[in-house]
Every structure is written in structure tokens, then in C-alpha cells.
């Protein structure tokens, strides 16, 4: 298998399907059915029940026993054994996308270790209880040294890693959590520069992951990457057996033989498969084998108490506060900004709102005439407010914007995702001299960032270039006027493209000449860009002409263009041409127009596709294209393995032929 770890996962999927099996994406297991001490089936998240006699589970045994099976169906000797040991260590990772190769920074090896102190044990112990320490050492992985094709030519990917534990992170408030992530990431980058001088100056993209991130995506207690905490009693073959305590249940993961790690987990799957095949050949589990396992685990569990029902309580509470899958929002107030724009101020209908970084967005779900759809909206309020504000401008034909502006009233409720997106100011890698290029309602993330920076009194200079069709369409004008008068580090220029009589300010478009005349030198400045598609094309071309390096341009993902035919590479089909779409799992068929994103056609037909960004960026809507052809704008990037395996993003895919897809 060639490619990243996702290629390995896809090879696994392909092998199952080639042998007559089925793989369901976006539909996990909700419950494992048990009766008379035997596996009877699985209930999926969508309610589908699958009758079966055997389950090979890659979820950890604790989650499986308490949440999927239910402790009432799990023998007490197994529950005591689970309570005997604690979860192992997790990691704190900093993922860096570079605008240069790893080799140009001096990396010669794939795996590197940097240490500035002899007492790494002390650092390890500190991570169990605290997160505000000075790291003595870290692992620095330069992926492109081992795999030159890991990222696009001329770029590199480096990951910084230290062992970490969830306990101290679980105690932090959302604001403290965000600050702690940033501080530790900054320290690790400084540490890594001891072996890669200048690393910070080449970071184009940065993401961090804490033990809570690992909990979010694996469900493992403590975000453990090794299963149970390593000790002499639990090393090697002394791990939990691959067999579960219930006939027909097998485990394949880091918590059972032969322990944590990429290759060891693969071996674990092999061992689980062997056990399952033996039982299938015999028609049932070997009673002697089950009794031997019970005797061994009972002996290991001596003196232990059963794992408690509230084992996951604190973790679940913290994760729901930081990363809820859905939020229920209630409209508290509607503020008219311009004749075509309103701000909806929304509070949580069932608890505190999740923290967000100024510049992020939520995806708002609406049901209009029986059609369930959604749209992403930047949060225009500052993060310290007890509400979210989204500012909506009337768009044509405007299916959702018209509804929000004309039908919604105070007291109405909506569901949304939690905050998402990377369009925010990151002091670790961004210049303190910022230029914001806004077009129309693209000013909304910028007003949030400006509010946040001025409230925190951060030493940052901001120059907002705000393009608008007419002066009457300018949003937040009064507030921006007050902010510029009060804060010398905030400057605003309005550029009107279709001025009415009486306008004496700047006129035209945000081209290279206009930008250069206003910002003067581009040296040392970070440019943020948010607006409609045609503005992005214009501004990106302008910044390139002005010599702005790609790493100094941050773009907000924008949704489907108003006119897809203006996108480079459009094949010239009439936008009204219809094609037949067949969804394999359900057998449903529908019609879809060439000029409309596939996701909209699917939603109109009642087929729900997971959606967050609706801009081809987040991959939440990732769907398998089995047959046919689609057009996607050049700015929609897919992972290498997704391109090889024909996965598309329906939110930004336009049908060019009849399609067969698999949701």
C-alpha cells in the first residue's frame, strides 16, 4: 500500500468490499445486542439493526462494556479487571505545514529527538498534573524525508510531539484550554528551532492536538494512544486477551494483545481474526478457553473494584462543552444593519455556548418547506459575549438568506454545528501587522477579530480594506468609525465599486494598484481575504503581483459561486442540463442540474449528507463516486487517497454525467 495512513484505511475498505462485505461511513455503532451471554447483533447510529453472532470491535474495552453493551450484560470479573489499571499516556502534537521542504531546514532524518535537559522523567511526571511547564524534550517528525510526496512539491510537513495526559486539560475552562494550547505549541516550536533554525518563519499552516483531541476522535479514556498504562504487569502478552468476556465478542486495538502502536494494532486484528475463525469453525466458543480467560483475569483483578458507572462523566461533560456535535440556538434579537442585511443574535437554548476563536463560523441548519439544508455563517460577535451573532445579507436567488431575513423572529430556534474553521489570527505564526481584504458580507469574520483584538488590547495593527458595491451596503459602519477613532492601531478604507452621486471616497476594485496605494509596502504584513468568488480571484492575483508570499495570505473558504460558469475549467455545459443521480445504499434516484452543487440536489430529495463548511474544505460530506463525472472548482482540494479512490465533496461538486454515488 502506497500513501499516507489514510491509504491504508482505504485499502482495508477496498478489501472488505471486494470480498462481498459492506463498509458504512458516517454511521457508527450505537449498541451491541447481547442475550444469554452471547452476541446477537449491532444497532447503528441511524437505528438500523444488524443481526450477527460475532463482533470484532476496535473501540476500547471500557467504552464497549459501559456504553455499547451495558454493564448489566458484562461479567463482574471483567468489570473489576477493567478497573484494575488506568489509561495510558496521550500526546500533545503540533502539526506544521511549511512553505519550504524539510531538507531546506536541515532535516536529514524522518524522526528526530531534541532534548535540552537530562531530566525527561520530570517532564513526563509534570505532564500528568500540569500543562504550564517548560518542555525539556520533544519528538520532531519530518514526514517528507521518508516520503517526498507527503505534501505538494516545495513544501513540507513537520509534527512536534510530547507525551501528555488528559487530567490537567480536563480541569481547564474553554478559554484557559485555548490559551494553554497556544502557549505549549509556542514553546515546542521554540524548542524545535534548536535543530531547525528558522522553522517558525516558514509555517504556513498550524494545528494543535491535545489529549482531549485524541479523546474526541478515538473515544479512548484519557486520549490514550497505548491502551492501558504501561507497567511490568501489563507488558507484552500480559495485556488483555483479544477475546471479550461475552461469546462472539473480540477486540482488535491497543488495549488488548499485543499493545499500542501502528503495527501492533494490526497484529491485534490478526489475533482477533484467528480467534473468531476458530470459533466459527467449531460453531461456538471453546468453553475451556473462556474459563481459562475468566480465571486469569479474575486473578489479575484481585483487590480491585468494578469500574464505576460515572467513569466517563467528567470527560463527557468537558467534551460536550468544547466540541458539541450540535448546538440548539434561540434567536434573542434581530438587528437591522442595512436595507439588505440583518444580524441575528442567538443564545444557547440548553447551556453555555462553546468557546470560539474570532473569525470562525457555525453551520446553521434550517428546514424550509420540508427541505433540510444548512449554510455556514461567520460569527460576527466577539468570543467573550454570552451569545453568537451571525450577520446575513440577502443573496439571489437566496433560498436560505431570504428565509432568515423574512421569516425568522425572536424566539425561533435552530440547530447548528459547533464553531469551525481556521480563519483566525494566530500570534504564533502571524505577523502583528494585519491587512484585511473584505468584500460585502465578507466583513463579518473581520469585525469579530477586530472586536476581539481591541477588547484584549493586543499589540496588533489592523488595516481593513472594505469593498462594497454601494456606500449604503456597508455593514458595521458606525461601529467601525468609533473603533478607528478610539484605537490608533485600527484603520479602515472603504472602496465602492458602483458609487452613487455624492460619493467622494475611493472608487473601483481591489486590484493591485488599489491595494498598493493604500497599504504601501507589503513587507512584514499578513493578508486576510474574505469575500465573494470574483473578489478572491482579483485579490489573489493582485497579491501575487505585489510579491506577497503564499504563507502571508490567509483565505476564508467561500461557498459555491453565484455563477459556476465563471470558474476556470468549466466545460461549457448548460447549467440547466439535468442528470440522473443514483445513491447505491438506499437505491434512491433523483435529478440534479449541472449548474447546482450536488449536495443541494441531494438535500432537496431528502438525502441528508453531513455538512459543515459547504465550501469543499472540511471533508465532512466526503462521498464515494462509483460512476460518472463531476466538476469541482480548482480551489477544492482533495486528499491524495481520496482522488485515487474517487471520493468527492458534494458541497462543491457539479454533475457532468449521470452519477452513481455511495453515501
C-alpha positions as CSV (number, residue, x, y, z in Angstrom):
1,X,0.0,0.0,0.0
2,X,1.5,3.4,-1.0
3,X,0.4,6.6,0.5
4,X,-0.4,8.1,4.0
5,X,-2.2,6.2,6.7
6,X,-5.5,7.1,5.0
7,X,-4.3,5.0,2.1
8,X,-4.0,2.0,4.5
9,X,-7.5,2.6,5.7
10,X,-8.8,2.8,2.2
11,X,-7.1,-0.4,1.3
12,X,-8.9,-2.0,4.2
13,X,-12.2,-0.7,2.9
14,X,-11.5,-1.9,-0.6
15,X,-10.5,-5.4,0.6
16,X,-13.8,-5.8,2.6
17,X,-15.9,-4.6,-0.4
18,X,-14.0,-6.8,-2.9
19,X,-14.9,-9.8,-0.8
20,X,-18.6,-9.0,-0.6
21,X,-18.6,-7.0,2.6
22,X,-20.0,-3.6,3.3
23,X,-18.5,-0.5,4.9
24,X,-20.7,2.2,6.3
25,X,-19.3,5.7,6.7
26,X,-20.8,8.3,9.0
27,X,-22.9,5.7,10.7
28,X,-21.2,4.1,13.7
29,X,-22.3,1.5,16.2
30,X,-24.6,2.7,18.9
31,X,-25.3,-0.5,20.7
32,X,-24.1,-4.1,20.8
33,X,-27.0,-6.5,21.4
34,X,-26.4,-9.3,23.9
35,X,-28.7,-12.1,25.1
36,X,-27.9,-15.1,27.4
37,X,-24.2,-14.2,27.4
38,X,-23.9,-14.2,23.6
39,X,-23.6,-11.5,20.9
40,X,-26.9,-11.1,19.0
41,X,-26.3,-8.1,16.8
42,X,-25.4,-4.4,16.4
43,X,-27.6,-1.3,16.3
44,X,-26.2,1.5,14.1
45,X,-26.5,5.2,14.9
46,X,-29.3,5.6,12.3
47,X,-31.3,2.9,14.1
48,X,-30.6,0.1,11.6
49,X,-30.3,-3.3,13.4
50,X,-27.8,-5.9,12.1
51,X,-28.3,-9.5,13.4
52,X,-25.0,-11.2,13.9
53,X,-23.3,-13.7,16.2
54,X,-19.8,-12.2,16.2
55,X,-18.5,-8.6,16.6
56,X,-14.8,-7.6,16.2
57,X,-14.6,-4.3,18.0
58,X,-11.9,-1.6,17.7
59,X,-13.4,0.5,20.4
60,X,-11.6,0.2,23.8
61,X,-13.0,-2.4,26.2
62,X,-14.2,0.2,28.7
63,X,-16.3,2.2,26.3
64,X,-17.5,-1.1,24.8
65,X,-18.5,-2.6,28.2
66,X,-20.2,0.5,29.7
67,X,-21.6,2.3,26.7
68,X,-22.1,-0.2,23.8
69,X,-23.0,-3.3,25.7
70,X,-24.1,-2.1,29.1
71,X,-22.6,-3.2,32.4
72,X,-25.6,-5.3,33.2
73,X,-24.5,-7.6,30.4
74,X,-20.8,-7.7,31.3
75,X,-19.5,-10.2,33.9
76,X,-18.3,-8.6,37.2
77,X,-14.9,-10.3,36.9
78,X,-14.3,-8.4,33.7
79,X,-15.5,-5.1,35.1
80,X,-13.1,-5.5,38.0
81,X,-10.3,-6.2,35.7
82,X,-11.1,-3.1,33.7
83,X,-11.0,-1.1,37.0
84,X,-7.6,-2.5,37.9
85,X,-5.4,-0.5,35.5
86,X,-5.6,3.1,34.4
87,X,-5.4,4.5,30.9
88,X,-2.0,5.2,29.4
89,X,-0.4,8.3,28.1
90,X,-1.7,10.5,25.3
91,X,0.2,13.2,23.3
92,X,0.3,16.9,22.6
93,X,1.0,17.4,18.9
94,X,1.8,20.5,16.8
95,X,1.2,19.9,13.1
96,X,3.1,22.3,10.9
97,X,2.6,22.8,7.1
98,X,5.7,24.6,5.7
99,X,6.2,26.7,2.7
100,X,9.6,25.0,2.1
101,X,11.0,21.5,2.1
102,X,12.0,19.8,5.4
103,X,15.5,19.3,3.9
104,X,16.0,23.0,3.4
105,X,15.6,23.5,7.2
106,X,18.3,20.9,7.8
107,X,16.3,17.8,8.4
108,X,18.1,14.7,7.3
109,X,16.1,12.1,9.3
110,X,12.4,11.3,9.4
111,X,12.4,11.0,13.2
112,X,14.4,13.5,15.3
113,X,14.6,14.0,19.1
114,X,15.6,17.2,20.7
115,X,16.5,17.4,24.4
116,X,17.9,20.3,26.4
117,X,17.8,18.7,29.9
118,X,18.7,15.4,31.5
119,X,15.5,15.0,33.5
120,X,12.9,13.9,31.0
121,X,11.3,11.8,33.7
122,X,10.5,15.0,35.5
123,X,8.8,16.4,32.3
124,X,6.8,13.2,32.0
125,X,5.6,13.4,35.6
126,X,4.8,17.1,35.1
127,X,2.5,16.3,32.2
128,X,0.4,14.1,34.4
129,X,-0.6,17.0,36.6
130,X,0.3,20.3,34.9
131,X,0.5,21.9,31.4
132,X,2.4,25.1,32.3
133,X,5.9,23.6,32.3
134,X,9.0,24.2,30.2
135,X,9.5,21.2,27.9
136,X,12.9,19.6,28.1
137,X,12.5,17.5,25.0
138,X,10.2,16.5,22.1
139,X,10.0,14.3,19.1
140,X,10.2,16.1,15.8
141,X,9.0,14.2,12.8
142,X,9.8,15.4,9.3
143,X,7.5,13.4,7.1
144,X,8.8,14.4,3.7
145,X,12.2,13.0,4.5
146,X,10.7,9.5,4.4
147,X,8.0,10.2,1.8
148,X,8.9,13.1,-0.5
149,X,5.3,13.1,-1.9
150,X,3.7,13.6,1.5
151,X,2.9,17.2,0.6
152,X,3.0,19.3,-2.6
153,X,6.4,20.0,-4.2
154,X,8.4,22.7,-2.5
155,X,6.5,22.2,0.8
156,X,7.0,20.1,4.0
157,X,5.2,18.7,7.0
158,X,6.7,18.6,10.5
159,X,5.0,17.3,13.6
160,X,6.2,18.1,17.1
161,X,5.1,15.7,19.8
162,X,5.4,15.2,23.6
163,X,3.7,12.7,25.9
164,X,0.8,14.3,27.7
165,X,-2.1,13.3,30.0
166,X,-5.8,14.3,29.9
167,X,-6.3,15.0,33.6
168,X,-4.9,18.6,33.8
169,X,-6.5,19.5,30.5
170,X,-9.9,18.4,31.7
171,X,-9.7,20.9,34.5
172,X,-9.4,24.0,32.3
173,X,-12.2,26.3,31.2
174,X,-12.6,26.7,27.4
175,X,-10.7,30.0,27.4
176,X,-7.9,28.5,29.6
177,X,-7.8,25.5,27.3
178,X,-7.3,27.6,24.2
179,X,-4.6,29.7,25.9
180,X,-2.8,26.6,27.2
181,X,-2.7,25.0,23.7
182,X,-1.2,28.1,22.2
183,X,1.4,28.6,24.9
184,X,2.6,25.0,24.8
185,X,2.7,25.0,21.0
186,X,4.8,28.1,21.1
187,X,7.3,26.5,23.5
188,X,7.6,23.4,21.4
189,X,8.2,25.4,18.2
190,X,11.0,27.3,20.0
191,X,12.4,24.0,21.2
192,X,12.3,22.6,17.6
193,X,14.2,25.6,16.3
194,X,17.3,24.3,18.1
195,X,17.6,21.7,15.4
196,X,15.7,23.5,12.6
197,X,16.7,27.2,12.8
198,X,14.1,29.5,11.1
199,X,11.3,26.9,11.4
200,X,8.8,29.5,12.7
201,X,9.4,31.7,9.7
202,X,8.2,29.0,7.2
203,X,5.0,27.9,8.9
204,X,2.0,28.3,6.6
205,X,-0.5,26.1,8.5
206,X,-0.5,25.1,12.2
207,X,-2.9,22.8,14.1
208,X,-2.6,21.6,17.6
209,X,-3.9,18.4,19.2
210,X,-4.2,17.8,23.0
211,X,-5.2,14.6,24.9
212,X,-8.8,15.9,24.6
213,X,-8.4,16.0,20.8
214,X,-7.5,12.3,21.0
215,X,-10.5,11.6,23.2
216,X,-12.7,13.4,20.7
217,X,-11.6,11.3,17.7
218,X,-10.9,7.9,19.3
219,X,-13.2,7.8,22.4
220,X,-10.3,6.4,24.4
221,X,-10.2,7.2,28.1
222,X,-7.6,9.9,28.7
223,X,-7.0,10.0,24.9
224,X,-4.6,7.1,25.4
225,X,-2.5,6.1,22.4
226,X,-1.1,3.0,24.1
227,X,-4.2,1.5,25.8
228,X,-3.7,0.8,29.4
229,X,-0.8,2.5,31.2
230,X,2.4,0.6,30.5
231,X,3.8,-1.4,33.5
232,X,5.6,-4.6,34.1
233,X,2.4,-6.5,34.9
234,X,0.8,-5.2,31.6
235,X,3.6,-5.6,29.2
236,X,3.7,-7.9,26.2
237,X,1.4,-10.8,26.3
238,X,0.1,-9.8,29.7
239,X,-2.3,-7.4,28.0
240,X,-6.0,-8.2,28.0
241,X,-6.8,-11.1,25.6
242,X,-8.4,-10.4,22.3
243,X,-11.4,-12.3,23.3
244,X,-14.1,-10.4,25.1
245,X,-16.0,-11.7,28.1
246,X,-19.1,-12.4,26.0
247,X,-19.2,-15.2,23.5
248,X,-18.8,-13.7,20.0
249,X,-17.0,-10.6,21.1
250,X,-13.4,-9.9,20.0
251,X,-11.2,-6.8,20.4
252,X,-8.6,-5.5,17.9
253,X,-6.9,-2.4,19.3
254,X,-4.2,-1.1,21.6
255,X,-5.9,-2.2,24.8
256,X,-5.5,-5.9,24.2
257,X,-2.8,-8.1,22.9
258,X,-0.2,-7.1,21.8
259,X,-0.4,-3.4,22.9
260,X,-0.3,0.1,21.4
261,X,1.3,1.2,18.2
262,X,0.5,1.1,14.5
263,X,2.0,-2.3,13.7
264,X,1.0,-3.9,17.0
265,X,-2.7,-2.9,16.4
266,X,-2.5,-4.6,13.0
267,X,-1.2,-7.7,14.7
268,X,-4.1,-7.4,17.3
269,X,-6.5,-7.5,14.4
270,X,-4.8,-10.7,13.1
271,X,-5.1,-12.3,16.5
272,X,-8.8,-11.3,16.9
273,X,-9.5,-12.7,13.4
274,X,-7.8,-16.0,14.4
275,X,-10.0,-16.3,17.5
276,X,-13.1,-15.5,15.6
277,X,-12.3,-18.0,12.8
278,X,-11.6,-20.8,15.3
279,X,-15.0,-20.2,16.9
280,X,-16.7,-20.2,13.5
281,X,-15.2,-23.5,12.6
282,X,-16.3,-25.0,15.9
283,X,-19.7,-23.4,15.8
284,X,-19.2,-21.8,19.2
285,X,-16.5,-20.6,21.6
286,X,-14.3,-23.1,23.3
287,X,-15.7,-23.4,26.9
288,X,-12.2,-24.3,28.3
289,X,-10.7,-21.2,26.6
290,X,-13.4,-18.9,28.1
291,X,-13.0,-20.4,31.5
292,X,-9.2,-20.1,31.4
293,X,-9.6,-16.4,30.5
294,X,-12.0,-15.9,33.3
295,X,-9.7,-17.5,35.8
296,X,-6.7,-15.5,34.6
297,X,-8.4,-12.1,34.6
298,X,-10.1,-12.8,38.0
299,X,-6.7,-13.4,39.5
300,X,-5.3,-10.2,37.9
301,X,-8.3,-8.3,39.3
302,X,-7.9,-9.3,42.9
303,X,-8.4,-6.4,45.2
304,X,-10.0,-4.3,42.5
305,X,-13.5,-2.8,42.4
306,X,-15.7,-2.7,39.4
307,X,-15.3,0.3,37.1
308,X,-17.8,2.9,38.1
309,X,-20.8,4.0,36.0
310,X,-19.7,7.6,36.0
311,X,-16.2,6.7,34.7
312,X,-16.8,8.9,31.6
313,X,-18.9,11.6,33.3
314,X,-16.3,14.4,33.6
315,X,-14.8,13.6,30.2
316,X,-18.2,13.6,28.5
317,X,-19.1,16.9,30.2
318,X,-15.9,18.6,29.2
319,X,-16.0,17.3,25.6
320,X,-19.7,18.4,25.2
321,X,-18.7,21.9,26.4
322,X,-15.7,22.2,24.0
323,X,-16.9,20.3,20.9
324,X,-20.6,19.6,20.8
325,X,-21.8,17.9,17.7
326,X,-24.9,20.1,17.7
327,X,-26.0,23.3,19.5
328,X,-29.6,24.5,19.9
329,X,-29.7,28.2,19.4
330,X,-32.5,30.6,20.2
331,X,-32.9,33.9,18.5
332,X,-32.9,36.6,21.1
333,X,-32.7,39.8,19.0
334,X,-32.7,40.8,15.3
335,X,-30.7,43.9,14.4
336,X,-31.1,45.6,11.1
337,X,-27.7,46.6,9.8
338,X,-28.5,47.8,6.3
339,X,-31.6,47.6,4.0
340,X,-30.3,44.2,2.8
341,X,-28.6,42.9,6.0
342,X,-29.6,41.8,9.4
343,X,-27.8,40.4,12.4
344,X,-29.3,37.5,14.3
345,X,-28.2,37.5,18.0
346,X,-28.7,33.9,19.3
347,X,-28.2,32.4,22.8
348,X,-27.9,28.8,23.8
349,X,-31.3,27.1,24.5
350,X,-29.7,24.5,26.7
351,X,-26.5,25.6,28.3
352,X,-23.3,27.6,27.7
353,X,-22.1,28.3,24.2
354,X,-18.8,26.7,23.1
355,X,-15.8,28.9,23.0
356,X,-14.7,30.0,19.5
357,X,-11.8,31.9,18.0
358,X,-12.7,35.2,16.4
359,X,-13.0,34.5,12.7
360,X,-14.6,31.1,13.0
361,X,-18.1,30.0,11.7
362,X,-21.0,27.8,12.6
363,X,-23.1,25.8,10.1
364,X,-26.8,26.7,10.7
365,X,-29.4,24.1,9.9
366,X,-32.8,25.1,8.6
367,X,-36.0,23.3,7.4
368,X,-37.6,25.3,4.6
369,X,-40.7,23.8,3.1
370,X,-39.7,20.3,4.2
371,X,-36.2,20.6,2.8
372,X,-33.5,20.2,5.5
373,X,-30.4,22.2,4.5
374,X,-27.7,24.3,6.1
375,X,-25.4,27.3,5.5
376,X,-22.2,28.3,7.2
377,X,-22.1,31.8,8.7
378,X,-19.1,33.5,10.3
379,X,-19.7,34.5,13.9
380,X,-19.6,38.3,13.9
381,X,-19.7,38.8,17.7
382,X,-16.6,38.7,19.9
383,X,-15.7,35.4,21.7
384,X,-16.3,36.9,25.2
385,X,-20.0,37.5,24.6
386,X,-22.7,35.2,26.0
387,X,-24.3,34.9,22.5
388,X,-23.4,34.2,18.9
389,X,-24.2,36.8,16.2
390,X,-24.4,35.9,12.6
391,X,-24.9,38.7,10.0
392,X,-26.9,37.7,7.0
393,X,-27.1,39.6,3.7
394,X,-29.8,39.0,1.1
395,X,-28.4,36.8,-1.7
396,X,-30.1,36.0,-5.0
397,X,-31.8,33.6,-5.5
398,X,-31.2,33.3,-1.8
399,X,-33.1,30.2,-0.7
400,X,-31.7,30.4,2.9
401,X,-30.9,34.1,3.2
402,X,-34.4,35.1,2.2
403,X,-35.8,32.7,4.9
404,X,-33.6,34.1,7.6
405,X,-34.3,37.7,6.7
406,X,-38.0,37.5,6.0
407,X,-39.4,34.7,8.2
408,X,-37.3,34.4,11.3
409,X,-38.4,36.1,14.5
410,X,-37.2,36.4,18.1
411,X,-37.9,33.1,20.0
412,X,-37.3,30.9,17.0
413,X,-34.8,28.1,17.5
414,X,-32.2,26.4,15.2
415,X,-29.6,23.7,15.4
416,X,-26.0,24.4,14.4
417,X,-22.6,22.8,14.5
418,X,-20.0,23.9,16.9
419,X,-17.6,26.6,15.8
420,X,-15.3,25.5,13.0
421,X,-12.6,26.9,10.6
422,X,-9.1,28.2,10.7
423,X,-9.6,31.8,9.5
424,X,-8.4,33.5,12.7
425,X,-5.4,35.5,13.9
426,X,-2.7,33.1,15.2
427,X,0.0,35.2,17.1
428,X,2.4,32.2,17.0
429,X,2.8,32.4,13.2
430,X,1.1,35.5,12.0
431,X,2.6,39.0,11.7
432,X,1.3,41.6,14.1
433,X,0.8,43.9,11.1
434,X,-2.5,42.7,9.5
435,X,-4.3,43.7,6.3
436,X,-7.9,42.6,6.0
437,X,-9.4,42.5,2.5
438,X,-13.2,42.3,2.8
439,X,-15.9,42.2,0.1
440,X,-19.6,42.7,1.1
441,X,-20.7,40.4,3.9
442,X,-17.1,39.1,3.9
443,X,-16.5,41.7,6.6
444,X,-18.3,39.6,9.2
445,X,-15.3,37.5,10.4
446,X,-13.2,40.7,10.4
447,X,-15.5,42.6,12.8
448,X,-15.2,39.7,15.2
449,X,-11.4,39.7,15.0
450,X,-11.3,43.5,15.4
451,X,-13.6,43.4,18.4
452,X,-11.6,40.7,20.0
453,X,-8.2,42.3,19.4
454,X,-9.3,45.7,20.7
455,X,-11.0,44.3,23.8
456,X,-7.9,42.3,24.6
457,X,-5.7,45.3,23.8
458,X,-3.4,43.1,21.8
459,X,-0.4,44.9,20.2
460,X,-1.6,44.3,16.6
461,X,-2.1,46.8,13.8
462,X,-5.1,46.2,11.5
463,X,-5.8,47.9,8.2
464,X,-9.3,46.9,6.8
465,X,-9.9,47.4,3.1
466,X,-13.6,47.1,2.7
467,X,-15.0,46.7,-0.8
468,X,-18.7,47.3,-1.3
469,X,-21.0,47.8,-4.3
470,X,-22.5,50.9,-2.8
471,X,-22.0,53.1,0.3
472,X,-25.5,52.1,1.5
473,X,-24.4,48.4,1.6
474,X,-21.6,49.0,4.1
475,X,-22.1,46.9,7.3
476,X,-21.0,48.0,10.7
477,X,-20.0,51.4,9.5
478,X,-20.9,53.3,12.7
479,X,-19.1,50.8,14.9
480,X,-16.0,50.8,12.7
481,X,-16.0,54.6,12.8
482,X,-16.0,54.5,16.6
483,X,-13.3,51.8,16.7
484,X,-10.9,53.8,14.4
485,X,-11.5,56.9,16.5
486,X,-10.7,55.1,19.7
487,X,-7.9,52.8,18.6
488,X,-4.9,54.1,16.7
489,X,-4.0,50.6,15.6
490,X,-7.2,50.2,13.6
491,X,-7.6,51.8,10.1
492,X,-10.4,51.4,7.6
493,X,-10.7,52.3,3.9
494,X,-13.9,51.9,2.0
495,X,-13.8,51.1,-1.7
496,X,-17.0,51.5,-3.6
497,X,-17.4,49.7,-7.0
498,X,-20.7,51.3,-8.1
499,X,-20.8,54.7,-6.4
500,X,-23.9,56.8,-6.4
501,X,-23.8,60.5,-7.0
502,X,-22.3,62.3,-4.0
503,X,-19.8,59.7,-3.0
504,X,-16.3,61.3,-2.7
505,X,-14.3,58.4,-1.4
506,X,-12.4,55.6,-3.1
507,X,-13.9,54.1,-6.2
508,X,-13.0,50.9,-8.1
509,X,-12.0,47.4,-7.4
510,X,-9.5,45.9,-5.0
511,X,-6.8,45.3,-7.6
512,X,-3.0,45.5,-7.2
513,X,-2.9,49.2,-7.9
514,X,-5.6,49.9,-5.3
515,X,-4.1,47.7,-2.6
516,X,-0.6,49.1,-3.2
517,X,-1.8,52.7,-3.0
518,X,-3.4,52.0,0.4
519,X,-1.1,49.6,2.2
520,X,2.2,50.9,0.6
521,X,4.8,48.2,1.3
522,X,3.6,44.7,1.7
523,X,6.7,43.6,3.6
524,X,6.1,42.1,7.0
525,X,2.3,42.1,6.6
526,X,-0.2,39.2,6.8
527,X,-3.2,39.5,4.4
528,X,-6.6,38.0,5.3
529,X,-9.1,37.6,2.4
530,X,-12.8,37.1,2.7
531,X,-15.5,37.9,0.1
532,X,-17.3,36.5,-3.0
533,X,-15.6,34.3,-5.6
534,X,-14.7,37.0,-8.1
535,X,-13.2,39.2,-5.4
536,X,-11.0,36.2,-4.4
537,X,-9.7,35.8,-7.9
538,X,-9.0,39.5,-8.2
539,X,-7.3,39.9,-4.8
540,X,-5.2,36.7,-5.1
541,X,-3.9,37.9,-8.5
542,X,-3.2,41.3,-7.0
543,X,-1.3,40.0,-4.0
544,X,0.8,37.7,-6.3
545,X,1.7,40.7,-8.5
546,X,2.7,42.6,-5.4
547,X,5.1,39.8,-4.3
548,X,3.2,38.6,-1.2
549,X,4.4,35.1,-0.3
550,X,1.6,32.5,-0.1
551,X,2.3,31.9,3.6
552,X,1.4,35.5,4.2
553,X,-2.1,35.1,2.7
554,X,-4.9,33.6,4.6
555,X,-8.1,32.9,2.8
556,X,-11.6,32.1,4.2
557,X,-13.2,29.3,2.4
558,X,-16.2,30.6,0.4
559,X,-19.2,28.5,-0.8
560,X,-20.5,27.8,-4.3
561,X,-20.0,30.7,-6.7
562,X,-23.1,32.6,-7.9
563,X,-22.2,31.6,-11.5
564,X,-20.3,28.3,-11.8
565,X,-19.6,29.0,-15.5
566,X,-17.2,31.7,-14.5
567,X,-14.9,29.2,-12.7
568,X,-11.7,28.4,-14.6
569,X,-12.1,25.0,-16.3
570,X,-15.9,24.9,-16.5
571,X,-16.5,22.6,-19.5
572,X,-19.3,24.7,-21.1
573,X,-22.3,22.7,-20.3
574,X,-25.7,24.5,-20.0
575,X,-26.3,24.9,-16.3
576,X,-29.9,23.8,-16.7
577,X,-28.9,20.3,-18.1
578,X,-30.2,17.6,-15.8
579,X,-28.6,14.2,-14.9
580,X,-29.8,11.1,-13.1
581,X,-28.2,10.5,-9.7
582,X,-28.4,7.1,-8.1
583,X,-27.5,6.6,-4.4
584,X,-26.4,3.0,-4.0
585,X,-27.2,2.2,-0.4
586,X,-30.8,3.5,-0.5
587,X,-31.5,2.8,-4.2
588,X,-32.9,6.3,-4.4
589,X,-32.7,8.2,-7.7
590,X,-33.1,11.9,-8.3
591,X,-32.4,14.6,-10.9
592,X,-29.6,17.1,-10.5
593,X,-28.7,20.2,-12.5
594,X,-25.2,20.7,-13.9
595,X,-25.1,24.3,-12.5
596,X,-26.0,23.4,-9.0
597,X,-23.9,21.7,-6.2
598,X,-24.8,18.0,-5.9
599,X,-25.4,18.5,-2.2
600,X,-28.4,20.8,-2.8
601,X,-30.0,18.3,-5.1
602,X,-29.5,15.5,-2.5
603,X,-31.0,17.6,0.2
604,X,-34.0,18.5,-1.9
605,X,-34.6,14.8,-2.4
606,X,-34.4,14.2,1.3
607,X,-31.0,12.5,1.4
608,X,-29.0,14.0,4.3
609,X,-25.3,14.5,3.8
610,X,-23.1,15.6,6.7
611,X,-22.2,19.2,6.2
612,X,-20.1,21.8,8.0
613,X,-18.2,24.2,5.7
614,X,-20.1,23.7,2.4
615,X,-17.0,25.1,0.7
616,X,-15.1,21.9,-0.2
617,X,-12.6,22.4,2.7
618,X,-13.6,20.3,5.8
619,X,-14.3,16.9,4.1
620,X,-17.4,16.3,6.3
621,X,-19.5,15.5,3.2
622,X,-16.9,13.1,1.7
623,X,-18.8,10.8,-0.7
624,X,-17.8,7.9,-2.9
625,X,-18.3,8.4,-6.6
626,X,-18.8,5.0,-8.2
627,X,-19.6,6.1,-11.7
628,X,-19.9,9.3,-13.7
629,X,-18.0,12.6,-13.7
630,X,-18.3,15.8,-11.7
631,X,-16.7,19.3,-12.0
632,X,-15.1,20.8,-8.9
633,X,-13.5,24.3,-8.8
634,X,-9.7,24.3,-8.7
635,X,-9.7,25.7,-5.2
636,X,-11.4,22.5,-3.9
637,X,-8.5,20.3,-2.7
638,X,-8.9,16.6,-2.0
639,X,-6.6,14.3,-0.2
640,X,-4.3,12.2,-2.5
641,X,-6.0,9.0,-1.4
642,X,-9.5,10.4,-2.0
643,X,-8.5,11.4,-5.6
644,X,-7.2,7.8,-6.2
645,X,-10.4,6.3,-4.7
646,X,-12.9,8.6,-6.3
647,X,-14.2,10.4,-3.2
648,X,-15.8,13.8,-3.9
649,X,-17.2,16.7,-1.9
650,X,-20.9,17.1,-2.9
651,X,-21.0,20.6,-1.5
652,X,-18.7,21.8,-4.3
653,X,-19.2,19.1,-7.0
654,X,-21.3,19.7,-10.1
655,X,-22.6,16.7,-12.2
656,X,-21.4,16.5,-15.7
657,X,-22.8,13.0,-16.4
658,X,-25.3,10.6,-14.8
659,X,-23.8,9.6,-11.4
660,X,-23.8,6.6,-9.1
661,X,-22.7,7.6,-5.6
662,X,-22.4,5.9,-2.2
663,X,-23.2,8.0,0.9
